[in-house]
Amino acid sequence: MRLIKQNIERKTGEGSAVLLPEEPEDMWHAYNLIRSNDLLRASAIRKVINESGSGSRSNERVHTTLTIRVTKLDFDPQASQLHVSGRVAEENKHVKLGSYHTLDLELQRNFTLEKSEGWDSVALDTLKEAVNQEAKAQLWAVIMKEGLANICLVTDHQTILRQKIEYNLPRKRAGSTDHEKQMQKFFQTTFDSLLRQLDLANPKPLLIASPAYTATQFQSFIKAQAASGANKQLNNLLPKITVAQSASGHLHSLNEVLSSPAVTAKLSDTKFARETQLVDNFFTLIRKEDNRAWYGPRESEKAVEQGAVGKGGGVLLISNGLFRSQEIKVRNRWVKLVDEVKEQGGEVRVLSSMHESGRRLESLGGVAVICTWPIEDLDEGEVAEEEMHEDGSVNENGDWDENGDGHGVEGRVDHEEDIDFL
């Protein structure tokens, strides 16, 4: 994402930013930047009905620039398409004020975003990460077993299933080679599908994982293809292949693989590896009944109030879905919590539900903390009557609802007091 222009006031957060999506991943950033009630300005094609003096009508599709007050977002992660609906906030000769329209954000087309309540710290961090040119795809992964392969693109922000290959294999029979022949065909199909996704001139790391020896066999198949000389660029890929064991060949096993020591050692510089480690560490503390790990809105807020999520290992894990609430009061509650942890010197990670670590956090209420020292009895006290907001994401106590919108982006470093994105 390229920042074309910004005029955000440092103290109040008022102002707007002009952004240019340059690649599909940027649509994910845009989805996390835009919230309900924001003002969004972008080019659009509008169907206009013209009526002549004689009463005849004609339809015309005109290009125009519209500004809408956002009411709804629809993001398709597979196609990287973002549709933003809202009511027209600035009238022109083609549209009336207050009419509804859906803007389809496109690559290589600018859009302007103005935050309804100003750019808070979470929005600023998200904006900075969106324009960070180093935040690109991190690796490719093939999670497989005999007859099944899931080809995934893993980025800092999401895990995208690019292709699923299913292949019927005959059973192994003594004296028959049918199974082995069909396995080779299965590997060939998976290999061909993978090549269509990779840039062999400058390949990203490739992780292959499976139960038993399927991943190792597939790695040997790739080496054999490279040795044949049919595609010389395959040699660029070979040193970047990592083979690991997984519990199954299904996509959900990817989280387990990413947290294994052998894989983590090679991916330690990536953000999602760090977040996977933090979530695993949190669950380890929970299993040990260590009072340094707490989850849930009330418990997490109490820990922060006591200054236990600061320097020396304090971590706040929070789902981006909490910031997508329709209620401004609820959003501000979580922004305040994030700011407090940063002021105490703790680490903040805003997890994406498009990664398995984010989904695991959602199952705990969307927010959790790792304290620098053990705290007892945070969960004691009266539990207030809980009521669900209309958006289905957060109730009066701020608790996460599994039917709410859990998409998000990952945590970012503290933003500087002076806003300088360029």
C-alpha positions as CSV (number, residue, x, y, z in Angstrom):
1,M,0.0,0.0,0.0
2,R,1.4,3.4,-0.9
3,L,0.7,6.5,1.1
4,I,0.0,9.3,-1.5
5,K,-0.9,12.0,1.0
6,Q,-1.9,12.5,4.6
7,N,-3.0,15.5,6.6
8,I,-3.6,13.9,10.0
9,E,-3.5,16.3,13.0
10,R,-1.1,15.0,15.6
11,K,-3.0,16.0,18.7
12,T,-6.6,15.4,17.7
13,G,-6.2,12.6,15.2
14,E,-8.5,14.6,12.7
15,G,-7.7,14.5,9.1
16,S,-7.5,12.0,6.2
17,A,-5.1,9.8,4.3
18,V,-5.0,9.1,0.5
19,L,-3.9,5.5,-0.2
20,L,-3.1,3.5,-3.3
21,P,-3.6,-0.3,-3.1
22,E,-0.8,-1.9,-5.2
23,E,-1.2,-5.6,-4.6
24,P,-4.0,-8.0,-3.4
25,E,-2.6,-8.0,0.2
26,D,-3.3,-4.3,0.4
27,M,-7.1,-5.0,0.3
28,W,-6.6,-6.8,3.6
29,H,-5.0,-3.7,5.1
30,A,-7.8,-1.6,3.7
31,Y,-10.4,-3.9,5.3
32,N,-8.8,-3.3,8.7
33,L,-8.4,0.4,8.3
34,I,-12.0,1.2,7.3
35,R,-14.6,1.1,10.0
36,S,-18.3,1.9,10.3
37,N,-19.1,5.7,10.1
38,D,-15.8,6.5,8.4
39,L,-15.9,8.7,5.4
40,L,-14.6,6.9,2.3
41,R,-14.0,8.7,-1.1
42,A,-13.2,6.7,-4.2
43,S,-14.0,6.4,-7.9
44,A,-17.2,4.6,-8.9
45,I,-19.3,3.7,-11.9
46,R,-22.9,4.9,-11.4
47,K,-25.9,4.0,-13.6
48,V,-27.7,7.2,-14.5
49,I,-31.1,7.4,-16.1
50,N,-31.6,10.4,-18.4
51,E,-35.0,11.6,-19.4
52,S,-35.5,13.7,-22.5
53,G,-38.2,16.4,-23.0
54,S,-40.3,14.0,-25.0
55,G,-40.4,11.6,-22.0
56,S,-38.0,8.9,-23.4
57,R,-35.5,7.4,-21.1
58,S,-31.9,6.2,-21.7
59,N,-29.4,4.5,-19.4
60,E,-25.9,5.7,-19.1
61,R,-23.0,4.4,-17.0
62,V,-20.8,7.3,-15.8
63,H,-17.5,7.5,-13.9
64,T,-17.7,9.7,-10.9
65,T,-16.1,10.2,-7.5
66,L,-18.3,9.4,-4.5
67,T,-17.9,10.0,-0.7
68,I,-19.9,7.6,1.5
69,R,-20.5,7.2,5.2
70,V,-19.5,3.6,5.7
71,T,-22.2,1.2,7.0
72,K,-20.9,-2.2,5.9
73,L,-17.8,-4.0,4.6
74,D,-17.6,-7.2,2.7
75,F,-14.1,-8.7,2.2
76,D,-13.4,-11.8,0.2
77,P,-9.9,-13.1,1.3
78,Q,-9.7,-15.7,-1.5
79,A,-10.2,-13.1,-4.3
80,S,-8.8,-10.2,-2.3
81,Q,-11.9,-8.1,-3.1
82,L,-13.3,-5.4,-0.8
83,H,-16.8,-4.0,-1.2
84,V,-17.7,-1.0,1.0
85,S,-21.3,0.1,1.4
86,G,-22.7,3.3,2.8
87,R,-24.8,6.4,2.3
88,V,-23.6,9.2,0.0
89,A,-22.2,12.0,2.2
90,E,-21.4,14.5,-0.6
91,E,-24.0,15.2,-3.3
92,N,-23.1,15.6,-6.9
93,K,-25.0,15.8,-10.2
94,H,-25.2,12.0,-10.5
95,V,-26.2,11.0,-7.0
96,K,-28.4,12.4,-4.2
97,L,-27.3,13.0,-0.7
98,G,-28.2,10.1,1.6
99,S,-28.7,7.5,-1.2
100,Y,-27.0,4.1,-0.8
101,H,-24.0,3.0,-2.9
102,T,-21.3,0.3,-2.8
103,L,-17.8,1.2,-3.6
104,D,-15.6,-1.5,-5.0
105,L,-12.0,-0.7,-4.1
106,E,-9.6,-1.6,-6.9
107,L,-5.9,-2.0,-7.3
108,Q,-4.0,1.0,-8.6
109,R,-6.9,3.3,-7.8
110,N,-6.6,5.9,-5.0
111,F,-9.1,6.1,-2.1
112,T,-9.3,8.7,0.6
113,L,-10.2,7.7,4.2
114,E,-11.3,10.0,7.0
115,K,-11.9,8.5,10.5
116,S,-15.2,9.4,12.1
117,E,-13.8,9.8,15.6
118,G,-10.3,10.7,14.5
119,W,-7.2,8.4,14.0
120,D,-6.7,6.6,17.3
121,S,-3.4,4.8,18.2
122,V,-4.6,1.4,16.8
123,A,-5.7,3.0,13.5
124,L,-2.4,4.8,13.2
125,D,-0.4,1.6,13.8
126,T,-2.6,-0.2,11.3
127,L,-1.9,2.6,8.8
128,K,1.8,2.5,9.3
129,E,1.9,-1.3,8.8
130,A,-0.2,-0.9,5.7
131,V,2.3,1.4,4.1
132,N,5.3,-0.7,5.3
133,Q,6.8,-2.0,2.1
134,E,8.7,-4.8,3.9
135,A,5.4,-6.5,5.1
136,K,5.1,-9.0,2.2
137,A,4.3,-12.7,1.8
138,Q,6.5,-14.7,4.1
139,L,6.3,-18.3,2.9
140,W,4.4,-20.9,1.0
141,A,3.1,-24.1,2.8
142,V,1.9,-27.4,1.6
143,I,0.0,-29.3,4.2
144,M,-0.6,-32.8,2.9
145,K,-1.2,-36.5,3.3
146,E,-1.6,-39.3,0.8
147,G,-4.2,-38.1,-1.7
148,L,-4.7,-34.7,-0.2
149,A,-2.7,-31.4,-0.4
150,N,-3.5,-27.9,0.7
151,I,-1.3,-25.2,-0.9
152,C,-1.3,-22.1,1.3
153,L,0.2,-18.6,1.2
154,V,1.2,-17.4,4.7
155,T,1.7,-13.7,5.2
156,D,2.1,-11.5,8.2
157,H,-1.7,-11.0,8.2
158,Q,-3.4,-14.0,6.9
159,T,-3.2,-17.6,5.8
160,I,-4.8,-18.0,2.4
161,L,-5.7,-21.4,0.9
162,R,-4.7,-21.0,-2.7
163,Q,-5.6,-24.6,-3.9
164,K,-6.8,-27.9,-2.5
165,I,-5.8,-31.1,-4.4
166,E,-7.7,-34.3,-3.7
167,Y,-6.7,-37.5,-5.5
168,N,-8.2,-40.9,-5.2
169,L,-5.6,-43.5,-4.5
170,P,-5.9,-47.3,-4.7
171,R,-5.1,-49.3,-1.6
172,K,-1.7,-50.9,-1.2
173,R,-1.7,-54.5,-2.3
174,A,1.1,-57.0,-2.2
175,G,2.6,-57.6,-5.6
176,S,0.9,-54.5,-7.1
177,T,2.5,-51.2,-8.0
178,D,-0.8,-49.3,-8.7
179,H,-0.6,-47.4,-5.4
180,E,3.0,-46.1,-6.1
181,K,2.1,-45.1,-9.7
182,Q,-0.9,-43.1,-8.5
183,M,1.2,-41.5,-5.8
184,Q,3.6,-40.3,-8.4
185,K,0.6,-38.8,-10.4
186,F,-0.6,-37.2,-7.2
187,F,2.8,-35.6,-6.6
188,Q,2.9,-34.4,-10.2
189,T,-0.5,-32.8,-9.9
190,T,0.5,-31.1,-6.6
191,F,3.8,-30.1,-8.1
192,D,2.2,-28.5,-11.2
193,S,-0.3,-26.6,-9.1
194,L,2.5,-25.4,-6.8
195,L,4.6,-24.1,-9.7
196,R,1.7,-22.0,-10.9
197,Q,1.8,-20.2,-7.6
198,L,5.6,-19.7,-7.0
199,D,8.0,-17.2,-8.4
200,L,11.0,-19.4,-9.0
201,A,13.2,-16.4,-9.9
202,N,13.1,-15.3,-6.3
203,P,11.2,-18.0,-4.4
204,K,9.9,-17.6,-0.8
205,P,10.6,-20.4,1.7
206,L,8.5,-23.5,1.2
207,L,7.2,-25.5,4.1
208,I,6.0,-29.1,3.4
209,A,4.3,-30.9,6.3
210,S,2.5,-34.2,6.6
211,P,2.0,-37.2,8.8
212,A,4.4,-40.1,8.2
213,Y,6.7,-39.7,5.2
214,T,4.5,-38.1,2.5
215,A,6.2,-34.7,2.9
216,T,9.6,-36.2,2.6
217,Q,8.6,-38.2,-0.5
218,F,7.2,-35.0,-2.1
219,Q,10.5,-33.2,-1.4
220,S,12.3,-36.1,-3.1
221,F,9.9,-35.7,-6.0
222,I,10.8,-32.0,-6.3
223,K,14.5,-32.8,-6.2
224,A,14.1,-35.3,-8.9
225,Q,12.3,-32.8,-11.1
226,A,15.2,-30.3,-10.5
227,A,17.8,-32.9,-11.3
228,S,16.1,-33.7,-14.6
229,G,17.1,-30.2,-15.8
230,A,13.7,-29.5,-17.3
231,N,13.3,-26.4,-15.1
232,K,16.7,-24.9,-14.0
233,Q,15.1,-22.4,-11.7
234,L,13.9,-25.2,-9.4
235,N,17.4,-25.2,-8.0
236,N,16.7,-21.8,-6.5
237,L,13.8,-23.4,-4.5
238,L,15.6,-26.5,-3.1
239,P,17.6,-24.8,-0.3
240,K,14.4,-23.0,0.9
241,I,12.4,-26.2,1.5
242,T,11.6,-27.2,5.0
243,V,10.0,-30.5,5.8
244,A,8.1,-31.0,9.1
245,Q,5.7,-33.5,10.7
246,S,2.0,-32.6,11.2
247,A,-0.8,-34.4,12.9
248,S,-2.9,-34.5,9.8
249,G,-3.0,-33.3,6.2
250,H,-5.7,-30.7,6.9
251,L,-5.2,-27.0,7.0
252,H,-5.8,-26.6,10.7
253,S,-2.5,-28.6,11.3
254,L,-0.5,-25.6,10.0
255,N,-0.6,-23.9,13.4
256,E,1.0,-26.9,15.1
257,V,3.7,-27.0,12.4
258,L,4.5,-23.3,12.7
259,S,5.0,-23.7,16.5
260,S,7.4,-26.7,16.2
261,P,11.0,-25.8,17.2
262,A,12.5,-26.9,13.9
263,V,10.3,-24.7,11.9
264,T,10.3,-21.8,14.4
265,A,14.1,-21.7,14.3
266,K,14.0,-21.0,10.5
267,L,11.1,-18.6,10.7
268,S,12.0,-16.7,13.9
269,D,12.2,-13.4,12.2
270,T,8.6,-13.4,11.0
271,K,5.8,-11.8,12.9
272,F,3.4,-14.7,12.7
273,A,6.1,-17.0,14.1
274,R,6.4,-14.6,17.1
275,E,2.7,-14.5,17.6
276,T,2.4,-18.3,17.4
277,Q,5.1,-18.6,20.1
278,L,3.3,-16.1,22.3
279,V,0.0,-17.9,22.0
280,D,1.6,-21.3,22.7
281,N,3.4,-19.8,25.7
282,F,0.1,-18.5,27.0
283,F,-1.6,-21.9,26.7
284,T,1.4,-23.5,28.4
285,L,1.0,-21.2,31.4
286,I,-2.7,-21.9,31.5
287,R,-2.1,-25.7,31.6
288,K,0.4,-25.2,34.4
289,E,-2.2,-23.1,36.3
290,D,0.4,-20.4,36.4
291,N,-1.3,-17.2,37.6
292,R,0.6,-15.1,35.1
293,A,-1.8,-16.0,32.3
294,W,-5.3,-14.6,32.2
295,Y,-8.0,-14.3,29.6
296,G,-11.3,-12.5,29.2
297,P,-12.1,-8.7,29.1
298,R,-12.5,-8.1,32.9
299,E,-9.5,-10.2,33.9
300,S,-7.3,-8.6,31.3
301,E,-8.3,-5.1,32.3
302,K,-7.7,-5.8,36.0
303,A,-4.2,-7.1,35.2
304,V,-3.4,-4.0,33.2
305,E,-4.8,-1.7,36.0
306,Q,-2.4,-3.4,38.5
307,G,0.5,-2.7,36.2
308,A,1.3,-6.4,35.6
309,V,1.4,-6.2,31.8
310,G,4.4,-4.0,31.5
311,K,8.2,-4.2,31.2
312,G,9.8,-7.5,31.8
313,G,7.7,-9.8,29.7
314,G,4.1,-8.4,29.9
315,V,2.1,-9.1,26.7
316,L,-1.4,-8.1,25.7
317,L,-3.0,-10.4,23.0
318,I,-6.1,-8.9,21.5
319,S,-8.3,-9.7,18.5
320,N,-8.8,-7.0,15.9
321,G,-12.5,-7.9,15.9
322,L,-12.9,-6.0,19.1
323,F,-12.0,-2.8,17.3
324,R,-14.6,-3.5,14.6
325,S,-17.6,-3.0,17.0
326,Q,-20.4,-0.7,15.8
327,E,-20.3,1.0,19.2
328,I,-17.7,3.8,19.5
329,K,-17.7,3.4,23.3
330,V,-16.6,-0.3,22.9
331,R,-13.9,0.5,20.4
332,N,-12.5,3.3,22.6
333,R,-12.4,0.9,25.5
334,W,-10.0,-1.5,23.7
335,V,-7.9,1.4,22.3
336,K,-7.5,2.7,25.8
337,L,-6.3,-0.8,27.0
338,V,-3.8,-1.0,24.2
339,D,-2.4,2.5,25.0
340,E,-2.1,1.6,28.7
341,V,-0.1,-1.5,28.0
342,K,2.2,0.5,25.7
343,E,2.7,3.2,28.3
344,Q,3.7,0.5,30.9
345,G,6.3,-0.9,28.4
346,G,4.4,-4.1,27.6
347,E,4.1,-5.8,24.2
348,V,0.9,-5.5,22.3
349,R,-0.1,-8.0,19.7
350,V,-3.4,-7.5,17.7
351,L,-4.0,-10.9,16.2
352,S,-5.6,-11.7,12.9
353,S,-8.4,-14.3,12.8
354,M,-7.0,-15.2,9.4
355,H,-4.2,-16.9,11.3
356,E,-4.8,-19.9,13.5
357,S,-3.3,-18.1,16.5
358,G,-6.0,-15.5,16.2
359,R,-8.7,-18.0,16.0
360,R,-7.4,-19.6,19.2
361,L,-7.5,-16.3,20.9
362,E,-11.1,-15.7,19.8
363,S,-12.1,-18.9,21.6
364,L,-10.9,-17.2,24.9
365,G,-13.0,-14.1,24.5
366,G,-10.7,-12.2,22.1
367,V,-8.3,-10.8,24.7
368,A,-5.7,-12.3,27.0
369,V,-2.6,-11.2,28.9
370,I,0.7,-12.6,30.0
371,C,1.7,-10.9,33.3
372,T,5.2,-10.2,34.5
373,W,4.3,-11.7,37.9
374,P,1.6,-14.1,39.2
375,I,-1.7,-12.5,40.2
376,E,-4.4,-14.4,42.1
377,D,-8.2,-14.1,42.1
378,L,-8.7,-11.8,39.0
379,D,-11.8,-13.8,38.1
380,E,-13.5,-13.3,41.5
381,G,-16.3,-10.8,42.0
382,E,-19.8,-10.3,40.7
383,V,-20.5,-10.9,37.0
384,A,-22.7,-8.2,35.6
385,E,-25.7,-9.0,33.5
386,E,-24.5,-9.4,29.9
387,E,-26.4,-8.0,26.9
388,M,-25.4,-8.4,23.3
389,H,-24.9,-5.4,21.0
390,E,-26.8,-5.4,17.8
391,D,-23.6,-6.0,15.8
392,G,-23.2,-9.4,17.5
393,S,-19.5,-8.8,18.4
394,V,-19.3,-7.5,21.9
395,N,-21.6,-7.3,24.9
396,E,-21.9,-4.8,27.6
397,N,-18.8,-6.3,29.4
398,G,-16.8,-6.3,26.2
399,D,-16.8,-10.0,25.9
400,W,-16.2,-11.6,22.5
401,D,-19.1,-13.3,20.7
402,E,-18.1,-16.1,18.3
403,N,-20.6,-14.8,15.7
404,G,-19.0,-11.4,15.6
405,D,-16.5,-10.2,13.0
406,G,-13.2,-11.6,14.0
407,H,-11.0,-10.4,11.1
408,G,-8.0,-8.2,11.9
409,V,-4.3,-7.4,11.5
410,E,-1.5,-8.2,13.8
411,G,0.1,-6.1,16.5
412,R,2.5,-3.3,15.6
413,V,5.2,-1.4,17.3
414,D,4.4,1.8,19.2
415,H,3.6,4.8,17.0
416,E,5.7,7.9,17.5
417,E,4.2,11.0,18.8
418,D,5.0,12.8,15.5
419,I,3.1,11.3,12.7
420,D,5.6,10.8,9.9
421,F,4.7,8.0,7.5
422,L,6.9,9.0,4.6
